[in-house]
Amino acid sequence: MRIGIIIPSLDDSGAARAASNLSHLLSERHEVHIITVYRHEPLQNWSGDFHVLDVPAASKEHSIITRTGLFINRLRALRRIKSELELDVSISISEALGIQNILTATADRPIVNHHTMLSRNENLADIYGRIVKTMVRMIYPRAEGIVCVSEESARDLTDHYGINPDLISVIPNSVPVCELADRMSMPEGWDDVFRDPVIVTAGRLTYAKGHWHLLRVFSELKKTMPQLKLMILGDGELRGYLHGLARGLGLETFTGGQPDDYDVYFMGFQRDPYGFIGHSELFVLPSLREALPMALIEAMALGVPVASADCGGPREILAPNSDPLFKTDNTEFADYGVLLPAFDGRKRGVHDKLSREERLWVETIRRLLSDRDILDFYSGRARKRSVDFSPGTVKERWFSFLDKIV
């Protein structure tokens, strides 16, 4: 079977990492083609052939007319490459590409791989976003199938966009669990940093990841745990804001160069972040919304205890036997990690008091870091749970789904 995986780019996003992992998984049985929208230097590896539509990416700065023109150009380019490759199945990742994938279907069977909580996506709040959401409601039902990465992302489509549940399958992203343990070597010069306790997080520096809340929490933790350090892995448009906030909070801030004694380390994008993650005391995820955060599963595969905002998919990872739609308003010591109330997303000033959620995060993280028994317990539970997302577990679900579609 010839399968195309269509994605904006193989950048530093979780969706790009998921596409990379999916290409390796499907290549075991099928001929895979990665198709990206615009020309770029890939930050992920992949399996199969690599193709570029070479249509510039749309951005918020573009007018609606420009965005519409790019949309039409992408339709033409996508239809052409599908025909050239004689695809049997085309799997798209991202809402706009899902729409375009369905609209350009001829001999191929279009599949939408849905990775987000669409109704809560702040990037689709403008006119263009409202158009995209309307088209999702109208065009997604014409797909051969929709694969959602979590139950809550599936429920979001059925409840808010009227998608027929019979069209949806839930298959989580796969994570190369066994391989990650072999990639935990510490980069040269960083061992001294980890002689003190380090908490770590990973994710693009965007609004949805809520990093400013974590900085405020960490600043309060430092008052009673002066040796504690925070490491932030990832890059994005909020880089400057977050650097300034950290310094405004009085935190010694690392933004590049040789490692030394700092409070906060902004590491930027790391091709191989697993040495940093694997040697930390605790992985924290302060996101405002997540469908199924791969960084959380990767940390668990490394045996790192995790604490996460109860913002969607993390509940399905850490408390799989609970109601996926339930949201905690207190600290929940779940089966495989700790769930905490999601933050409100408000960007407070450096002198503003902590919100209720921020205070609760301070108390919980302080308790976790002060109790080795709890950390050890969740380290073992994290490793055990991560196996459920290994390629060997996930691939059979994909192969069964594809056999049913074709």
SEMAR-524626 format. One record per residue (C-alpha): residue in one letter; x negated, y, z. Coordinates in nm, 4 decimals. Layout:
! residues N
ZAKE type       xx       yy       zz
ZAKE    A        X        Y        Z
...
***
This chain:
! residues 406
ZAKE type       xx       yy       zz
ZAKE    M   0.0000   0.0000   0.0000
ZAKE    R  -0.1306   0.3488  -0.0875
ZAKE    I  -0.0697   0.5868   0.2018
ZAKE    G  -0.1286   0.9623   0.2114
ZAKE    I  -0.1734   1.1418   0.5448
ZAKE    I  -0.0953   1.5096   0.4891
ZAKE    I  -0.2181   1.7646   0.7428
ZAKE    P  -0.3124   2.1360   0.7356
ZAKE    S  -0.6772   2.0643   0.8239
ZAKE    L  -0.9037   1.8345   1.0197
ZAKE    D  -0.9766   2.1080   1.2726
ZAKE    D  -1.0166   2.0984   1.6515
ZAKE    S  -0.6471   2.0420   1.7243
ZAKE    G  -0.4907   1.7376   1.8827
ZAKE    A  -0.2827   1.6815   1.5681
ZAKE    A  -0.6004   1.6631   1.3586
ZAKE    R  -0.7502   1.4136   1.6033
ZAKE    A  -0.4310   1.2096   1.5827
ZAKE    A  -0.4484   1.2121   1.2014
ZAKE    S  -0.8089   1.0972   1.2167
ZAKE    N  -0.7204   0.8090   1.4497
ZAKE    L  -0.4197   0.7161   1.2356
ZAKE    S  -0.6375   0.6985   0.9241
ZAKE    H  -0.8707   0.4479   1.0936
ZAKE    L  -0.5774   0.2448   1.2203
ZAKE    L  -0.3922   0.2208   0.8860
ZAKE    S  -0.7099   0.1567   0.6863
ZAKE    E  -0.7299  -0.1884   0.8390
ZAKE    R  -0.4496  -0.2970   0.6079
ZAKE    H  -0.3828  -0.0193   0.3561
ZAKE    E  -0.5508   0.2251   0.1161
ZAKE    V  -0.5545   0.5612   0.2950
ZAKE    H  -0.5914   0.9135   0.1538
ZAKE    I  -0.6337   1.2169   0.3803
ZAKE    I  -0.4820   1.5259   0.2154
ZAKE    T  -0.5542   1.8664   0.3724
ZAKE    V  -0.3953   2.1933   0.2700
ZAKE    Y  -0.6970   2.4229   0.2487
ZAKE    R  -1.0706   2.3908   0.1990
ZAKE    H  -1.2669   2.3750   0.5257
ZAKE    E  -1.5451   2.1960   0.7094
ZAKE    P  -1.3752   1.8960   0.8784
ZAKE    L  -1.4336   1.8673   1.2525
ZAKE    Q  -1.2995   1.5108   1.2722
ZAKE    N  -1.4140   1.1929   1.1057
ZAKE    W  -1.1701   0.9892   0.9005
ZAKE    S  -1.1230   0.6646   0.7145
ZAKE    G  -1.0274   0.6588   0.3465
ZAKE    D  -1.0571   0.9189   0.0733
ZAKE    F  -1.0472   1.2931   0.1397
ZAKE    H  -0.8562   1.5428  -0.0778
ZAKE    V  -0.7878   1.9173  -0.0594
ZAKE    L  -0.4838   2.0975  -0.2011
ZAKE    D  -0.6879   2.4199  -0.1816
ZAKE    V  -0.3921   2.6457  -0.1016
ZAKE    P  -0.4749   2.9176   0.1564
ZAKE    A  -0.3211   2.8714   0.4988
ZAKE    A  -0.0255   3.0934   0.5894
ZAKE    S  -0.0624   3.3145   0.8966
ZAKE    K   0.1465   3.5519   1.1063
ZAKE    E  -0.0264   3.8444   0.9355
ZAKE    H   0.1185   3.7455   0.5976
ZAKE    S   0.4483   3.8958   0.4828
ZAKE    I   0.7470   3.6706   0.4326
ZAKE    I   0.6997   3.7142   0.0557
ZAKE    T   0.3377   3.5981   0.0759
ZAKE    R   0.4312   3.3033   0.2949
ZAKE    T   0.7048   3.2048   0.0505
ZAKE    G   0.4581   3.2202  -0.2385
ZAKE    L   0.2114   2.9992  -0.0539
ZAKE    F   0.4938   2.7578   0.0272
ZAKE    I   0.5825   2.7248  -0.3427
ZAKE    N   0.2162   2.6841  -0.4431
ZAKE    R   0.1781   2.4104  -0.1840
ZAKE    L   0.4828   2.2283  -0.3200
ZAKE    R   0.3318   2.2274  -0.6689
ZAKE    A  -0.0099   2.1124  -0.5496
ZAKE    L   0.1347   1.8431  -0.3257
ZAKE    R   0.3619   1.7020  -0.5962
ZAKE    R   0.0683   1.6916  -0.8358
ZAKE    I  -0.1686   1.5059  -0.6018
ZAKE    K   0.0995   1.2576  -0.4987
ZAKE    S   0.1482   1.1707  -0.8634
ZAKE    E  -0.2272   1.1438  -0.9306
ZAKE    L  -0.2824   0.9118  -0.6333
ZAKE    E   0.0345   0.7098  -0.7015
ZAKE    L   0.1212   0.7071  -0.3328
ZAKE    D   0.3685   0.4549  -0.1939
ZAKE    V   0.4078   0.6361   0.1385
ZAKE    S   0.3274   0.9953   0.2381
ZAKE    I   0.2979   1.0731   0.6098
ZAKE    S   0.3029   1.4434   0.6999
ZAKE    I   0.1953   1.6089   1.0256
ZAKE    S   0.3369   1.9585   1.1051
ZAKE    E   0.6884   2.0894   1.0519
ZAKE    A   0.6217   2.2931   0.7369
ZAKE    L   0.4352   2.0050   0.5729
ZAKE    G   0.7132   1.7687   0.6764
ZAKE    I   0.9586   1.9809   0.4807
ZAKE    Q   0.7225   2.0035   0.1826
ZAKE    N   0.6514   1.6324   0.1949
ZAKE    I   1.0217   1.5509   0.1672
ZAKE    L   1.0848   1.8097  -0.1059
ZAKE    T   0.8014   1.6734  -0.3236
ZAKE    A   0.8951   1.3059  -0.2919
ZAKE    T   0.9272   1.1182  -0.6208
ZAKE    A   0.8011   0.7584  -0.6209
ZAKE    D   0.6588   0.7932  -0.2706
ZAKE    R   0.8532   0.7453   0.0508
ZAKE    P   0.8114   1.0519   0.2790
ZAKE    I   0.7544   0.9950   0.6511
ZAKE    V   0.7468   1.2793   0.9055
ZAKE    N   0.5061   1.2246   1.1967
ZAKE    H   0.6451   1.4674   1.4555
ZAKE    H   0.3963   1.5939   1.7168
ZAKE    T   0.5662   1.8851   1.8894
ZAKE    M   0.8544   2.0156   2.0983
ZAKE    L   0.9983   2.2176   1.8118
ZAKE    S   1.2641   2.4090   2.0068
ZAKE    R   0.9956   2.5393   2.2483
ZAKE    N   0.7320   2.6316   1.9885
ZAKE    E   0.6615   3.0022   2.0474
ZAKE    N   0.4779   3.0209   1.7130
ZAKE    L   0.8102   2.9752   1.5338
ZAKE    A   0.9981   3.2585   1.7034
ZAKE    D   0.9801   3.5024   1.4081
ZAKE    I   1.1854   3.5104   1.0865
ZAKE    Y   0.9581   3.2571   0.9180
ZAKE    G   0.9918   3.0254   1.2162
ZAKE    R   1.3695   3.0498   1.2123
ZAKE    I   1.3648   2.9600   0.8426
ZAKE    V   1.1431   2.6583   0.9164
ZAKE    K   1.3774   2.5395   1.1924
ZAKE    T   1.6803   2.5784   0.9657
ZAKE    M   1.5046   2.3754   0.6958
ZAKE    V   1.4170   2.1074   0.9506
ZAKE    R   1.7859   2.0721   1.0277
ZAKE    M   1.8745   2.0535   0.6574
ZAKE    I   1.5821   1.8582   0.5081
ZAKE    Y   1.4464   1.6215   0.7752
ZAKE    P   1.7525   1.3915   0.7358
ZAKE    R   1.6285   1.3175   0.3809
ZAKE    A   1.3056   1.1579   0.5085
ZAKE    E   1.2642   0.7809   0.4870
ZAKE    G   1.1792   0.7895   0.8546
ZAKE    I   1.0638   1.0185   1.1365
ZAKE    V   0.7990   0.8983   1.3807
ZAKE    C   0.7951   1.0975   1.7045
ZAKE    V   0.5034   1.0635   1.9451
ZAKE    S   0.7211   1.0733   2.2577
ZAKE    E   1.0783   1.0200   2.3707
ZAKE    E   1.1177   1.3858   2.4632
ZAKE    S   1.0008   1.5096   2.1221
ZAKE    A   1.2537   1.2708   1.9666
ZAKE    R   1.5306   1.3966   2.1948
ZAKE    D   1.4357   1.7523   2.1036
ZAKE    L   1.5088   1.6748   1.7362
ZAKE    T   1.8388   1.5011   1.8043
ZAKE    D   1.9718   1.7511   2.0583
ZAKE    H   1.8603   2.0776   1.8989
ZAKE    Y   1.8518   1.9960   1.5274
ZAKE    G   2.1176   1.7298   1.4844
ZAKE    I   1.8830   1.4613   1.3514
ZAKE    N   2.0379   1.1136   1.3482
ZAKE    P   1.8674   0.9005   1.6185
ZAKE    D   1.8769   0.6017   1.3806
ZAKE    L   1.6258   0.7839   1.1588
ZAKE    I   1.3743   0.8230   1.4425
ZAKE    S   1.1146   0.5803   1.5743
ZAKE    V   0.8923   0.6585   1.8737
ZAKE    I   0.5292   0.5532   1.8293
ZAKE    P   0.2648   0.7248   2.0454
ZAKE    N  -0.0680   0.8438   1.9129
ZAKE    S  -0.3487   0.5927   1.9454
ZAKE    V  -0.6706   0.6647   2.1326
ZAKE    P  -0.9901   0.4606   2.0773
ZAKE    V  -1.0000   0.3626   2.4436
ZAKE    C  -1.2835   0.1088   2.4272
ZAKE    E  -1.5088   0.3345   2.2201
ZAKE    L  -1.4910   0.6341   2.4541
ZAKE    A  -1.6832   0.4668   2.7357
ZAKE    D  -1.9837   0.4403   2.5010
ZAKE    R  -1.9735   0.8162   2.4355
ZAKE    M  -2.0116   0.9387   2.7931
ZAKE    S  -2.3779   1.0353   2.7780
ZAKE    M  -2.4426   1.3793   2.9257
ZAKE    P  -2.5937   1.6356   2.6869
ZAKE    E  -2.9464   1.7340   2.7804
ZAKE    G  -2.9747   1.9975   3.0511
ZAKE    W  -2.6268   1.9580   3.1991
ZAKE    D  -2.6903   1.7072   3.4770
ZAKE    D  -2.7569   1.9770   3.7374
ZAKE    V  -2.4179   2.1389   3.6729
ZAKE    F  -2.2423   1.8162   3.7710
ZAKE    R  -2.4263   1.7828   4.1002
ZAKE    D  -2.1420   1.9998   4.2302
ZAKE    P  -1.7764   1.8932   4.1895
ZAKE    V  -1.6352   1.9889   3.8485
ZAKE    I  -1.2754   1.9981   3.7335
ZAKE    V  -1.2269   1.9951   3.3586
ZAKE    T  -0.9598   2.0670   3.1016
ZAKE    A  -0.9549   2.0367   2.7236
ZAKE    G  -0.7372   2.2017   2.4625
ZAKE    R  -0.7302   2.4881   2.2145
ZAKE    L  -0.7311   2.8330   2.3736
ZAKE    T  -0.3735   2.9156   2.2770
ZAKE    Y  -0.0658   3.0345   2.4619
ZAKE    A   0.0872   2.6854   2.4819
ZAKE    K  -0.2075   2.5554   2.6867
ZAKE    G  -0.1596   2.8033   2.9754
ZAKE    H  -0.5298   2.8368   3.0634
ZAKE    W  -0.4846   3.1726   3.2374
ZAKE    H  -0.2762   3.0041   3.5073
ZAKE    L  -0.5570   2.7554   3.5686
ZAKE    L  -0.8116   3.0361   3.6015
ZAKE    R  -0.5973   3.2011   3.8695
ZAKE    V  -0.5583   2.8683   4.0504
ZAKE    F  -0.9317   2.8026   4.0313
ZAKE    S  -1.0152   3.1493   4.1638
ZAKE    E  -0.8081   3.0747   4.4741
ZAKE    L  -0.9647   2.7302   4.5165
ZAKE    K  -1.3121   2.8868   4.5185
ZAKE    K  -1.2295   3.0679   4.8439
ZAKE    T  -1.2382   2.7411   5.0384
ZAKE    M  -1.4428   2.5280   4.7954
ZAKE    P  -1.7301   2.7577   4.6915
ZAKE    Q  -1.9287   2.4824   4.5142
ZAKE    L  -1.6403   2.3897   4.2835
ZAKE    K  -1.6815   2.4521   3.9087
ZAKE    L  -1.4333   2.4664   3.6214
ZAKE    M  -1.5148   2.3543   3.2661
ZAKE    I  -1.2868   2.4489   2.9762
ZAKE    L  -1.3394   2.2582   2.6499
ZAKE    G  -1.1901   2.4145   2.3384
ZAKE    D  -1.1710   2.7308   2.1323
ZAKE    G  -0.8949   2.9522   1.9965
ZAKE    E  -0.7426   3.2964   1.9646
ZAKE    L  -0.7216   3.3626   2.3413
ZAKE    R  -1.0963   3.3226   2.3894
ZAKE    G  -1.1656   3.6924   2.4533
ZAKE    Y  -0.8658   3.7352   2.6827
ZAKE    L  -0.9605   3.4331   2.8944
ZAKE    H  -1.3263   3.5381   2.9185
ZAKE    G  -1.2160   3.8809   3.0401
ZAKE    L  -0.9681   3.7359   3.2871
ZAKE    A  -1.2310   3.5050   3.4373
ZAKE    R  -1.4716   3.7934   3.4881
ZAKE    G  -1.1917   4.0122   3.6240
ZAKE    L  -1.1213   3.7460   3.8838
ZAKE    G  -1.4826   3.7752   3.9972
ZAKE    L  -1.5908   3.4411   3.8512
ZAKE    E  -1.9413   3.3938   3.7129
ZAKE    T  -1.8597   3.3025   3.3546
ZAKE    F  -2.0584   3.0917   3.1064
ZAKE    T  -1.9810   3.1552   2.7392
ZAKE    G  -2.2872   2.9987   2.5758
ZAKE    G  -2.6611   2.9488   2.6007
ZAKE    Q  -2.8537   2.7436   2.8534
ZAKE    P  -2.6596   2.5893   3.1423
ZAKE    D  -2.7137   2.7482   3.4807
ZAKE    D  -2.5181   2.8000   3.8007
ZAKE    Y  -2.1806   2.9482   3.6973
ZAKE    D  -1.8254   2.9199   3.8260
ZAKE    V  -1.6448   2.8767   3.4925
ZAKE    Y  -1.7907   2.7203   3.1784
ZAKE    F  -1.6235   2.8052   2.8484
ZAKE    M  -1.7694   2.5342   2.6281
ZAKE    G  -1.5945   2.6039   2.2972
ZAKE    F  -1.5171   2.3161   2.0635
ZAKE    Q  -1.7248   2.0042   2.1326
ZAKE    R  -1.7381   1.7242   1.8794
ZAKE    D  -1.8196   1.4797   2.1586
ZAKE    P  -1.6756   1.6137   2.4866
ZAKE    Y  -1.6592   1.2803   2.6653
ZAKE    G  -1.9817   1.3185   2.8654
ZAKE    F  -1.8436   1.6360   3.0222
ZAKE    I  -1.5005   1.4858   3.0862
ZAKE    G  -1.6267   1.1509   3.2109
ZAKE    H  -1.8561   1.3044   3.4750
ZAKE    S  -1.5939   1.5375   3.6211
ZAKE    E  -1.4027   1.4825   3.9440
ZAKE    L  -1.0608   1.5643   3.8043
ZAKE    F  -0.9000   1.6387   3.4669
ZAKE    V  -0.6235   1.9004   3.4787
ZAKE    L  -0.3700   1.9936   3.2106
ZAKE    P  -0.1977   2.3304   3.2675
ZAKE    S   0.0003   2.3287   2.9391
ZAKE    L   0.3376   2.4973   2.9057
ZAKE    R   0.4586   2.2367   2.6541
ZAKE    E   0.3213   1.9070   2.5238
ZAKE    A   0.4716   1.6293   2.3140
ZAKE    L   0.1996   1.3734   2.3921
ZAKE    P  -0.1371   1.5247   2.4941
ZAKE    M  -0.4226   1.3121   2.3599
ZAKE    A  -0.6790   1.4851   2.5824
ZAKE    L  -0.4937   1.3548   2.8877
ZAKE    I  -0.5037   0.9959   2.7600
ZAKE    E  -0.8719   1.0273   2.6658
ZAKE    A  -0.9608   1.1441   3.0161
ZAKE    M  -0.7680   0.8499   3.1615
ZAKE    A  -0.9539   0.6088   2.9320
ZAKE    L  -1.2767   0.7379   3.0875
ZAKE    G  -1.1450   0.6614   3.4346
ZAKE    V  -1.1000   1.0253   3.5335
ZAKE    P  -0.8076   1.0999   3.7706
ZAKE    V  -0.5604   1.3410   3.6115
ZAKE    A  -0.3206   1.6119   3.7286
ZAKE    S  -0.0844   1.7590   3.4713
ZAKE    A   0.1989   2.0030   3.4312
ZAKE    D   0.5303   1.8210   3.3885
ZAKE    C   0.5835   1.9891   3.0513
ZAKE    G   0.7099   1.7099   2.8256
ZAKE    G   0.4987   1.4138   2.7172
ZAKE    P   0.2763   1.3947   3.0285
ZAKE    R   0.5674   1.2429   3.2248
ZAKE    E   0.5932   0.9589   2.9737
ZAKE    I   0.2209   0.8921   3.0196
ZAKE    L   0.1945   0.9228   3.3980
ZAKE    A   0.5422   0.8121   3.5095
ZAKE    P   0.6660   0.5856   3.2271
ZAKE    N   0.9424   0.4301   3.4361
ZAKE    S   1.1048   0.7650   3.5182
ZAKE    D   1.3601   0.9660   3.3203
ZAKE    P   1.1572   1.1373   3.0430
ZAKE    L   1.3835   1.4419   3.0672
ZAKE    F   1.3359   1.4926   3.4420
ZAKE    K   1.1156   1.7868   3.5473
ZAKE    T   0.9635   1.7990   3.8931
ZAKE    D   0.9708   2.1149   4.1042
ZAKE    N   0.7159   1.9793   4.3513
ZAKE    T   0.4008   1.7677   4.3571
ZAKE    E   0.4794   1.4175   4.2293
ZAKE    F   0.2259   1.1433   4.2954
ZAKE    A   0.3305   0.9324   3.9973
ZAKE    D   0.2229   0.5805   3.8988
ZAKE    Y  -0.0791   0.6820   3.6917
ZAKE    G  -0.1559   1.0425   3.7851
ZAKE    V  -0.0204   1.3548   3.9524
ZAKE    L   0.2586   1.5625   3.7993
ZAKE    L   0.3105   1.9269   3.8975
ZAKE    P   0.5710   2.1889   3.8027
ZAKE    A   0.4994   2.3604   3.4723
ZAKE    F   0.3968   2.7252   3.4928
ZAKE    D   0.6285   3.0059   3.3849
ZAKE    G   0.3897   3.1331   3.1131
ZAKE    R   0.3749   3.4889   3.2473
ZAKE    K   0.0352   3.6576   3.2094
ZAKE    R  -0.0157   3.8201   3.5482
ZAKE    G  -0.2934   4.0648   3.6335
ZAKE    V  -0.5995   3.9793   3.8388
ZAKE    H  -0.4539   4.1496   4.1470
ZAKE    D  -0.1057   3.9953   4.1210
ZAKE    K  -0.0028   3.7394   4.3796
ZAKE    L   0.0016   3.3744   4.2838
ZAKE    S   0.3349   3.2408   4.1652
ZAKE    R   0.5021   2.9554   4.3542
ZAKE    E   0.3767   2.7061   4.0958
ZAKE    E   0.0224   2.8421   4.1086
ZAKE    R   0.0156   2.8136   4.4898
ZAKE    L   0.1401   2.4557   4.4679
ZAKE    W  -0.1342   2.3695   4.2171
ZAKE    V  -0.3946   2.5168   4.4538
ZAKE    E  -0.2701   2.3073   4.7455
ZAKE    T  -0.2472   1.9873   4.5403
ZAKE    I  -0.5864   2.0134   4.3703
ZAKE    R  -0.7492   2.0968   4.7039
ZAKE    R  -0.5903   1.7870   4.8567
ZAKE    L  -0.6995   1.5650   4.5671
ZAKE    L  -1.0587   1.6846   4.5726
ZAKE    S  -1.0742   1.6351   4.9488
ZAKE    D  -0.9566   1.2734   4.9426
ZAKE    R  -1.1885   1.0248   4.7722
ZAKE    D  -0.9411   0.7401   4.8268
ZAKE    I  -0.6727   0.9129   4.6199
ZAKE    L  -0.9212   0.9958   4.3431
ZAKE    D  -1.0480   0.6385   4.3305
ZAKE    F  -0.6939   0.5019   4.3260
ZAKE    Y  -0.5927   0.7183   4.0308
ZAKE    S  -0.9192   0.6488   3.8501
ZAKE    G  -0.8339   0.2802   3.8350
ZAKE    R  -0.4697   0.3426   3.7488
ZAKE    A  -0.5698   0.5825   3.4707
ZAKE    R  -0.7913   0.3225   3.3011
ZAKE    K  -0.5142   0.0650   3.3218
ZAKE    R  -0.2516   0.2926   3.1672
ZAKE    S  -0.4755   0.4154   2.8842
ZAKE    V  -0.4867   0.0641   2.7353
ZAKE    D  -0.1212   0.1077   2.6328
ZAKE    F  -0.2400   0.3694   2.3814
ZAKE    S  -0.5275   0.1686   2.2343
ZAKE    P  -0.5320   0.1093   1.8563
ZAKE    G  -0.4655  -0.2610   1.8999
ZAKE    T  -0.1421  -0.1822   2.0829
ZAKE    V  -0.0211   0.1006   1.8598
ZAKE    K  -0.1162  -0.0315   1.5145
ZAKE    E   0.1293  -0.3218   1.5166
ZAKE    R   0.4115  -0.0765   1.5775
ZAKE    W   0.2977   0.1309   1.2785
ZAKE    F   0.2580  -0.1743   1.0549
ZAKE    S   0.6028  -0.2997   1.1514
ZAKE    F   0.7536   0.0433   1.0850
ZAKE    L   0.5887   0.0698   0.7416
ZAKE    D   0.6938  -0.2825   0.6434
ZAKE    K   1.0519  -0.1896   0.7257
ZAKE    I   1.0316   0.1356   0.5243
ZAKE    V   0.8726  -0.0199   0.2134
***
